[in-house]
Amino acid sequence: MRRVIADLIAFGRQYMRSRVGAFFAFAFPLILILLFGAIFSGQGATKIPLYVQDQDDTPLSRAFVQAVNNTTVIEYRQIPDDVDILAYIQQNSINTALRIPAGFQATILANQTVNVTLYGDPTLSTYGIAASAVSGAATGMNFGLAGARPMIGMEAQTVSREQFKFIDFFLPGMIGFTVLTNALFAMTPTAAEYRSRKYFKFLGTTSLTKGEWLLSKILFYTFIMSVSALIIFAVSALVWGGKAVLTPLTFAFIAAGCFLFTSMGMLLGTYTKDVETASAVANAIGFPMMFLGGTFFQIEAMPPIIQGLAAVMPLTYVNEGLRATMIFGNEAKALLYLGITVVLGLVFFVLASRALSWKSK
């Protein structure tokens, strides 16, 4: 064990001398937490602007505008009733606008149907929100005008232990992402460098075994990633009011993730001819995992074929396992995913140990 600790300390000093290593271990995840937190942390309270042109300007048209505004997701903005709405939209770069036609009240009082027009790009999420608000307001007014009583209602019931924010769902993915980028992206070129510069031959003259050398790297990344996780967790809680919790399984996943991705990086680096090729290989394998493994996007929202790809990506089980224990308190699911991560890590560790040779050229 002394040899492992000695190599861990030596490798740690070398790693921390690199500004790139320190940046990706500590600064980069902090930047992402602050950036995504600033973008999404207040999304529940954000209103989208809806520009409204009321060409009728009657009590019923104003009541309809008020009903739309009362949905709490719309910020009402007025368009003058004497301008061409399409030209106004183009000149002011407006995403979503509503036109209430002249004769709105008279048509309704005549017991006839009248349509309002919603302008915008249906592919934008803001258009969908505006369309739901307008449709809801129209339904409410229809009930009121007809004197009917709604027979079916809906109530919301949260399924998590507390009311979580976006940052809470993002934090576990950020921890998994940081483990991946530091263990896999750093270990793959490190292994290639040791082999191409014949460092392994020098290690062969010492009493350090291949397993001990690889174990020291796993322990180092586990320590660094645990510190990084504590920092970004503190920032998410103090800056954005995050409510996700750190559990013992959180650190178990960090250790298992480092075990898995360090072993994977060692295996990849053993079979690449130089540092540049090793970095390219790590990027080619790591980047799909980043974006398809549930780091930034919910896997359930992806197309079925992409969900199938995500199911075979190791990072998926790290991210989803972290969310299970940090957000939902689903320890059974977390333990299952932890077991999958450990088994994958063992497979890559055995393969890397066998592929590694102190006589590598």
ZAMARGU-4260 file (C-alpha; in steps of 0.2 Angstrom, whole numbers, plus 5000, padded with zeros to 4 digits):
<rodrens>
0) 5000/5000/5000 | 5015/5012/5003 | 5020/5010/4985 | 5002/5015/4980 | 5002/5030/4991
5) 5019/5035/4985 | 5014/5034/4967 | 4997/5043/4971 | 5006/5058/4978 | 5019/5059/4964
10) 5005/5058/4951 | 4995/5070/4960 | 5009/5083/4961 | 5011/5081/4942 | 4993/5082/4939
15) 4990/5098/4949 | 5005/5107/4941 | 4995/5106/4925 | 4983/5121/4924 | 4972/5111/4912
20) 4970/5097/4924 | 4965/5109/4938 | 4954/5119/4927 | 4943/5103/4922 | 4943/5097/4939
25) 4937/5112/4948 | 4934/5128/4937 | 4925/5120/4923 | 4911/5112/4933 | 4909/5128/4943
30) 4907/5138/4927 | 4894/5126/4920 | 4884/5126/4937 | 4884/5145/4937 | 4880/5146/4919
35) 4866/5133/4918 | 4859/5139/4935 | 4858/5157/4929 | 4849/5151/4913 | 4837/5138/4921
40) 4836/5141/4939 | 4822/5153/4938 | 4812/5145/4924 | 4797/5141/4934 | 4794/5159/4938
45) 4799/5166/4920 | 4785/5174/4910 | 4785/5174/4891 | 4781/5190/4882 | 4765/5189/4872
50) 4761/5204/4860 | 4743/5207/4858 | 4733/5217/4846 | 4716/5220/4851 | 4707/5227/4836
55) 4690/5226/4845 | 4693/5235/4861 | 4677/5230/4869 | 4673/5223/4887 | 4673/5205/4881
60) 4690/5207/4871 | 4698/5216/4886 | 4691/5202/4897 | 4699/5189/4885 | 4716/5198/4886
65) 4715/5198/4905 | 4710/5179/4905 | 4726/5176/4895 | 4737/5187/4906 | 4730/5178/4922
70) 4737/5162/4917 | 4754/5168/4925 | 4765/5162/4911 | 4761/5177/4900 | 4768/5194/4900
75) 4756/5205/4891 | 4763/5218/4879 | 4752/5229/4868 | 4752/5231/4849 | 4744/5246/4842
80) 4727/5242/4834 | 4730/5253/4819 | 4746/5244/4812 | 4749/5229/4801 | 4753/5215/4813
85) 4764/5205/4801 | 4774/5220/4797 | 4775/5225/4816 | 4781/5207/4820 | 4795/5208/4807
90) 4801/5225/4812 | 4801/5221/4830 | 4808/5203/4829 | 4793/5196/4839 | 4792/5178/4842
95) 4774/5176/4847 | 4759/5188/4844 | 4740/5187/4846 | 4727/5196/4836 | 4709/5199/4842
100) 4699/5203/4827 | 4687/5218/4826 | 4669/5212/4829 | 4675/5200/4843 | 4661/5205/4855
105) 4648/5207/4842 | 4651/5189/4835 | 4650/5181/4852 | 4634/5190/4857 | 4627/5184/4841
110) 4630/5167/4847 | 4643/5163/4833 | 4660/5157/4833 | 4675/5169/4832 | 4693/5165/4830
115) 4708/5174/4837 | 4725/5172/4828 | 4741/5167/4836 | 4756/5171/4826 | 4773/5163/4829
120) 4785/5148/4825 | 4777/5132/4832 | 4794/5124/4834 | 4798/5136/4848 | 4794/5131/4865
125) 4788/5149/4869 | 4774/5146/4855 | 4768/5131/4864 | 4767/5140/4880 | 4757/5154/4873
130) 4746/5143/4863 | 4742/5133/4879 | 4738/5150/4888 | 4727/5156/4874 | 4718/5139/4873
135) 4715/5139/4892 | 4708/5156/4892 | 4697/5153/4878 | 4690/5137/4886 | 4687/5146/4903
140) 4678/5160/4894 | 4668/5147/4884 | 4662/5139/4901 | 4658/5156/4908 | 4648/5162/4893
145) 4639/5145/4892 | 4635/5145/4910 | 4642/5128/4911 | 4651/5120/4926 | 4667/5111/4923
150) 4665/5093/4927 | 4683/5087/4926 | 4698/5096/4935 | 4716/5092/4937 | 4727/5094/4952
155) 4746/5092/4953 | 4755/5080/4964 | 4774/5080/4965 | 4783/5063/4965 | 4799/5068/4973
160) 4803/5071/4991 | 4803/5090/4990 | 4800/5103/4977 | 4816/5102/4967 | 4823/5115/4954
165) 4831/5112/4938 | 4848/5114/4946 | 4845/5099/4957 | 4842/5088/4942 | 4857/5096/4933
170) 4869/5093/4948 | 4870/5074/4948 | 4873/5075/4929 | 4887/5088/4932 | 4895/5076/4944
175) 4895/5062/4932 | 4901/5073/4918 | 4916/5079/4929 | 4921/5061/4933 | 4920/5057/4915
180) 4930/5072/4908 | 4944/5070/4922 | 4946/5051/4923 | 4943/5046/4904 | 4950/5062/4895
185) 4965/5063/4907 | 4969/5045/4909 | 4969/5040/4890 | 4983/5052/4885 | 4992/5049/4901
190) 4993/5030/4897 | 4998/5034/4879 | 5012/5046/4885 | 5019/5033/4898 | 5020/5020/4884
195) 5027/5031/4870 | 5040/5039/4881 | 5044/5022/4889 | 5040/5027/4906 | 5032/5010/4909
200) 5049/5002/4906 | 5056/5013/4920 | 5042/5008/4931 | 5047/4990/4927 | 5063/4993/4937
205) 5053/4997/4953 | 5043/4985/4964 | 5027/4994/4959 | 5015/4982/4951 | 5003/4986/4936
210) 4988/4984/4948 | 4995/4996/4961 | 5000/5009/4948 | 4982/5009/4941 | 4974/5008/4958
215) 4984/5024/4963 | 4977/5033/4948 | 4959/5028/4953 | 4962/5033/4971 | 4968/5050/4965
220) 4954/5054/4954 | 4941/5048/4967 | 4949/5060/4979 | 4949/5075/4967 | 4932/5071/4961
225) 4925/5070/4978 | 4932/5087/4982 | 4925/5094/4966 | 4908/5087/4970 | 4908/5095/4987
230) 4912/5112/4979 | 4899/5112/4965 | 4886/5105/4978 | 4890/5120/4989 | 4889/5132/4975
235) 4872/5125/4969 | 4865/5126/4987 | 4872/5143/4991 | 4870/5152/4975 | 4854/5144/4967
240) 4846/5137/4983 | 4848/5119/4977 | 4839/5105/4988 | 4848/5089/4981 | 4856/5080/4995
245) 4873/5072/4996 | 4872/5054/5002 | 4884/5040/5005 | 4879/5033/4989 | 4884/5049/4980
250) 4902/5046/4985 | 4901/5028/4981 | 4896/5032/4963 | 4910/5045/4962 | 4922/5031/4967
255) 4914/5018/4955 | 4914/5031/4941 | 4932/5035/4943 | 4936/5016/4944 | 4926/5013/4928
260) 4932/5028/4917 | 4950/5027/4924 | 4951/5009/4919 | 4943/5013/4902 | 4955/5027/4899
265) 4970/5015/4903 | 4964/5002/4891 | 4961/5015/4877 | 4978/5023/4880 | 4987/5006/4879
270) 4982/5003/4862 | 4984/5021/4854 | 5001/5025/4847 | 5003/5043/4853 | 4995/5057/4865
275) 4986/5066/4850 | 4978/5050/4844 | 4974/5045/4862 | 4965/5062/4865 | 4955/5060/4849
280) 4950/5042/4854 | 4944/5048/4871 | 4934/5063/4863 | 4926/5051/4851 | 4920/5040/4865
285) 4917/5053/4878 | 4907/5066/4869 | 4893/5054/4864 | 4892/5049/4882 | 4891/5067/4888
290) 4876/5071/4877 | 4867/5055/4876 | 4870/5049/4894 | 4858/5060/4903 | 4870/5074/4908
295) 4861/5089/4900 | 4845/5081/4893 | 4832/5069/4900 | 4834/5052/4892 | 4815/5050/4892
300) 4813/5065/4881 | 4825/5057/4868 | 4819/5047/4852 | 4818/5028/4856 | 4833/5024/4845
305) 4843/5037/4855 | 4837/5029/4872 | 4843/5013/4866 | 4860/5020/4863 | 4860/5028/4880
310) 4856/5011/4888 | 4873/5005/4883 | 4883/5020/4888 | 4891/5018/4905 | 4889/5036/4910
315) 4870/5034/4909 | 4871/5023/4924 | 4882/5035/4934 | 4871/5050/4930 | 4854/5041/4933
320) 4860/5032/4949 | 4866/5049/4956 | 4849/5056/4953 | 4841/5042/4961 | 4850/5044/4977
325) 4852/5063/4977 | 4834/5068/4972 | 4822/5054/4973 | 4829/5044/4987 | 4827/5028/4977
330) 4841/5019/4985 | 4836/5002/4977 | 4837/5009/4960 | 4853/5018/4965 | 4861/5002/4971
335) 4856/4993/4955 | 4865/5006/4944 | 4880/5006/4956 | 4881/4987/4954 | 4881/4989/4935
340) 4894/5003/4936 | 4906/4992/4947 | 4904/4977/4936 | 4908/4987/4920 | 4923/4995/4930
345) 4929/4977/4935 | 4928/4972/4916 | 4938/4987/4910 | 4951/4985/4925 | 4954/4967/4921
350) 4956/4971/4903 | 4967/4986/4906 | 4978/4976/4918 | 4981/4963/4906 | 4984/4975/4891
355) 4997/4985/4902 | 5015/4980/4901 | 5030/4987/4909 | 5039/4982/4892 | 5027/4992/4881
360) 5036/5000/4867
</rodrens>
